[in-house]
């Protein structure tokens, strides 16, 4: 089969790799029909050291079950399924608590002999605990929005929950990438009254407004912080969604939270320490977040996608076949595309 392999910074190839096949009795083999390139895929694209063997890429995909192991009980061949971006058994103590990203028997696609999601097929370990059957056909018009449930919409929702978004609150979203835009959707869905997006790209700003952003702050650094405070009567936001992970975006997020507010961090941190420690301590600002347990959120978000109440699939502004994936990485890295969907 053909799949995406990264050999180093800026070096992405489509290559022939061994076919996906069952290894454990709890596995399923999924023939991929849609996949995506994630903003987190750009970190190795910028910095990965050269590798002779390469790294299989991708963790966002939907597909059709082709085969299932003898211990799989909830799936059968022909089922259309959505795969959250990590696999999990669904039964361990952390899965039972809704934190499948910490599953004691889980893992990540593209590591430890497991296929990446940007390929023609994937062996999914712990299939019963991981995959969710979709009640639509593989060519349904909702497919772009359904793909976002694998990661970016779930991650935006996770940021909103971590930041304690609720009815009547003022929310600030730091970052205008796909996750930040989904954070806007999530904030409005949870009842936020004012949603301030911190971003500076016109196409993303337009989409954010359509998703429900009430205010846009394009200034950065201290100027951006001051502008948010102007929009919040000098108090700051109740809830801040940090959707980038860089030091400056983290400083901004922590600086615009009001006393007693909360910051939900879902941008992969590029620094080991959290800045502004004394200020957030003295202001009783709660800091939470991490990788989103997408599996815990799919059933909650799916009805709103199916009913058209939310349309997170609009973050995809480029669609192409598997052969276009290297160009998709370049386009996202150069900010020519918000998010790329792959059709098989």
C-alpha positions in Angstrom: 0.0 0.0 0.0 1.0 3.7 -0.3 1.5 6.0 2.7 3.2 9.2 3.8 6.7 8.9 5.2 8.8 11.8 6.6 12.6 11.5 6.4 13.6 14.8 7.9 12.6 18.5 8.1 10.8 19.4 4.9 11.2 16.0 3.4 7.9 14.2 3.0 7.4 11.4 0.5 4.6 9.1 -0.6 6.0 5.5 -0.7 5.0 1.9 -0.9 5.0 0.3 2.5 3.9 -3.1 3.8 0.2 -3.6 3.7 -1.7 -3.1 7.0 -2.7 -6.4 8.5 -4.0 -7.8 11.8 -1.4 -8.5 14.4 -3.4 -8.8 17.6 -6.8 -10.2 18.1 -8.0 -6.8 19.2 -6.9 -5.1 16.0 -9.0 -3.9 13.1 -7.7 -2.9 9.6 -9.3 0.2 8.3 -9.2 1.2 4.6 -8.9 5.0 4.7 -11.3 7.1 2.8 -10.4 10.6 4.3 -7.4 11.8 6.2 -5.9 15.1 7.1 -2.7 17.0 7.8 -2.5 18.4 11.3 -0.8 21.5 12.6 1.2 19.3 15.0 2.6 17.4 11.9 4.3 20.7 11.1 6.6 20.5 14.1 8.6 17.6 12.8 8.3 19.1 9.3 10.2 22.1 10.6 12.7 20.3 12.9 13.0 16.5 12.4 16.5 15.2 12.1 17.4 13.1 9.0 16.3 9.5 9.3 17.2 6.6 7.0 14.1 4.7 7.9 11.7 7.6 8.0 8.6 8.1 10.2 5.0 7.2 9.1 2.8 10.3 9.4 -0.8 11.1 10.2 -3.3 10.5 12.9 -6.6 11.9 11.6 -8.6 9.5 9.5 -12.0 8.0 8.6 -12.4 4.8 6.8 -14.1 1.4 6.3 -13.3 -1.6 8.4 -11.9 -4.3 6.1 -11.0 -6.9 8.7 -11.3 -7.3 12.5 -9.5 -9.6 15.0 -11.2 -12.4 16.7 -11.7 -10.5 19.9 -13.3 -7.4 18.3 -16.9 -7.3 19.3 -18.3 -3.8 18.3 -17.2 -3.6 14.7 -17.6 -5.6 11.5 -16.3 -5.5 8.0 -18.0 -2.7 6.0 -18.5 -0.3 9.0 -17.6 3.3 8.3 -15.6 4.5 11.4 -13.9 7.6 12.7 -10.6 7.2 14.5 -9.6 9.6 17.4 -6.0 10.6 17.1 -4.7 8.1 19.7 -5.8 4.5 20.2 -7.0 3.3 23.6 -8.6 0.2 25.1 -11.7 1.9 26.6 -11.5 -0.2 29.7 -8.5 1.0 31.8 -8.9 3.4 34.8 -8.0 6.5 32.7 -10.3 5.5 29.8 -13.1 5.1 32.3 -12.4 8.6 33.5 -12.6 10.0 30.0 -8.9 10.5 29.6 -8.1 8.1 26.8 -4.9 10.0 25.9 -3.4 8.4 29.1 -4.7 4.9 28.4 -2.5 2.3 30.1 -2.6 0.2 26.9 -2.9 2.9 24.3 -0.6 4.6 21.9 0.0 6.8 18.9 -0.3 6.2 15.2 3.0 6.0 13.3 4.9 4.6 16.2 5.8 1.1 17.5 4.9 -0.6 14.3 1.5 1.0 14.0 0.6 2.6 10.6 0.2 6.4 10.3 -3.1 7.8 9.3 -1.9 9.4 6.0 -2.0 6.2 4.0 -4.3 3.9 2.2 -4.9 1.7 5.3 -4.2 1.5 9.0 -4.0 -1.2 11.5 -5.9 0.1 14.5 -4.9 -1.5 17.9 -7.6 -1.8 20.6 -10.3 -1.3 17.9 -13.3 -1.7 20.2 -12.0 1.0 22.6 -10.9 3.3 19.8 -13.2 3.4 16.7 -16.6 4.9 16.5 -19.1 3.7 13.9 -20.6 6.5 11.8 -24.3 6.5 10.7 -23.6 7.9 7.3 -22.1 6.8 4.0 -18.4 7.3 3.0 -19.3 10.0 0.5 -21.6 12.0 2.8 -21.4 15.7 2.4 -20.7 16.0 6.1 -17.4 14.1 5.7 -15.1 17.2 6.2 -16.8 18.0 9.5 -16.7 14.4 10.6 -13.0 14.3 10.0 -12.5 17.1 12.4 -13.8 14.9 15.2 -10.6 12.9 15.0 -8.6 15.8 16.4 -9.1 19.5 15.8 -12.8 19.9 16.8 -12.3 17.7 19.8 -9.2 19.7 20.7 -11.0 23.0 20.4 -13.7 21.6 22.6 -11.1 20.3 25.1 -9.5 23.8 25.3 -12.9 25.3 26.0 -13.7 22.8 28.8 -10.2 23.3 30.3 -10.8 27.0 30.3 -14.2 26.6 31.9 -16.2 28.2 29.1 -19.8 28.6 30.0 -22.9 30.7 29.4 -22.4 34.4 29.5 -18.6 34.3 29.8 -16.0 36.2 27.8 -13.6 34.0 26.0 -10.3 34.8 24.2 -8.9 32.4 21.7 -5.1 32.7 21.0 -4.3 31.3 17.5 -6.2 31.4 14.3 -5.2 27.9 13.0 -7.7 25.1 12.6 -7.7 24.3 16.4 -8.2 28.0 17.3 -11.1 28.3 14.8 -12.7 25.1 16.3 -12.1 26.7 19.7 -14.4 29.6 18.5 -17.1 27.0 17.6 -16.7 25.3 20.9 -16.9 28.5 22.9 -20.1 29.6 21.2 -21.5 26.1 21.5 -21.0 26.2 25.3 -22.7 29.5 25.6 -20.0 32.2 25.6 -21.3 35.7 25.1 -18.2 37.4 23.8 -15.5 35.5 21.8 -12.3 37.4 21.0 -10.0 35.8 18.5 -6.3 36.8 18.5 -5.2 36.3 14.9 -4.0 38.3 11.9 -4.7 36.3 8.7 -7.7 37.7 6.8 -9.1 34.4 5.5 -9.0 32.9 9.0 -10.5 36.0 10.6 -13.4 35.9 8.2 -14.1 32.3 9.0 -13.8 33.0 12.7 -16.4 35.7 12.5 -18.8 33.3 10.7 -18.1 30.8 13.4 -19.2 33.3 16.0 -16.2 35.4 17.0 -17.4 38.8 18.2 -14.1 40.6 18.2 -10.7 40.3 16.5 -7.4 41.3 18.0 -4.5 41.4 15.4 -1.9 43.1 17.6 0.7 40.9 19.2 2.6 41.0 22.5 1.9 43.8 24.9 -0.3 45.6 22.4 -2.4 42.6 22.0 -2.8 42.2 25.7 -3.8 45.8 26.1 -6.3 45.5 23.3 -8.0 42.5 24.9 -8.2 44.4 28.2 -9.8 47.3 26.4 -12.5 44.9 25.1 -13.1 43.4 28.6 -13.4 46.6 30.6 -9.8 46.3 31.8 -10.5 42.9 33.5 -9.4 40.3 31.0 -11.2 37.2 29.8 -12.9 34.6 32.0 -11.7 31.8 29.7 -8.6 31.8 27.5 -7.9 29.0 24.9 -4.2 28.8 24.0 -4.1 27.0 20.7 -0.5 27.6 19.5 2.1 26.4 22.0 4.9 28.9 21.4 6.3 30.9 24.3 4.9 34.2 23.1 1.4 32.8 22.6 1.5 31.3 26.1 2.6 34.5 27.7 -0.2 36.3 25.9 -2.8 33.7 27.0 -1.7 33.9 30.6 -1.6 37.7 30.5 -5.2 38.2 29.2 -6.9 36.0 31.7 -8.8 37.9 34.4 -8.2 37.2 38.1 -10.0 33.9 38.9 -10.1 33.0 35.2 -8.9 29.9 33.5 -6.5 29.1 30.6 -7.0 25.9 28.5 -3.7 24.9 26.8 -3.9 22.7 23.8 -1.1 24.0 21.6 1.8 21.5 21.9 4.2 23.4 24.2 7.6 24.3 22.7 9.0 25.2 26.1 9.5 23.1 29.2 8.3 25.8 31.7 5.2 27.9 32.0 5.9 31.6 32.0 4.2 34.3 34.1 4.1 32.0 37.1 4.0 34.6 39.8 1.4 36.7 38.1 -1.0 33.8 37.4 -0.4 32.6 41.0 -1.3 35.9 42.6 -4.4 36.2 40.3 -5.6 32.7 41.1 -5.6 31.9 37.4 -6.3 28.2 36.7 -4.1 26.5 34.1 -5.2 23.2 32.6 -5.3 21.4 29.3 -3.2 18.9 27.3 -3.8 16.5 24.5 -7.5 16.2 23.9 -9.2 12.8 24.7 -11.0 12.9 21.4 -12.6 9.5 22.0 -14.4 10.9 25.0 -15.9 13.8 23.0 -17.0 12.2 19.7 -20.4 11.0 20.9 -21.1 14.4 22.4 -20.1 16.4 19.3 -21.3 14.0 16.6 -25.1 14.9 16.9 -24.3 18.6 16.4 -22.3 17.8 13.3 -24.9 15.4 11.9 -27.6 18.1 12.5 -25.5 20.8 10.9 -25.5 22.9 14.1 -21.7 23.2 13.9 -19.6 23.1 10.7 -16.0 22.6 11.7 -15.2 21.0 8.3 -15.1 24.5 6.9 -11.5 24.8 8.3 -10.4 22.6 5.3 -9.6 25.0 2.5 -7.6 22.5 0.4 -8.5 19.0 -0.6 -6.4 16.6 -2.7 -5.3 13.0 -3.3 -2.5 11.2 -1.4 0.0 12.3 -4.0 -0.6 15.9 -3.1 0.3 15.4 0.6 3.9 16.8 0.3 2.5 19.9 -1.3 -0.1 20.1 1.5 2.6 20.1 4.1 4.3 23.0 2.3 1.1 24.9 1.9 0.2 24.6 5.6 3.8 25.4 6.7 3.8 28.6 4.5 0.3 29.6 5.7 -1.1 29.2 2.2 -3.7 26.7 3.6 -5.4 26.5 7.0 -5.9 22.7 6.9 -5.6 20.1 4.2 -7.9 17.1 3.7 -6.8 14.0 1.8 -9.3 12.0 -0.3 -8.7 8.4 -1.3 
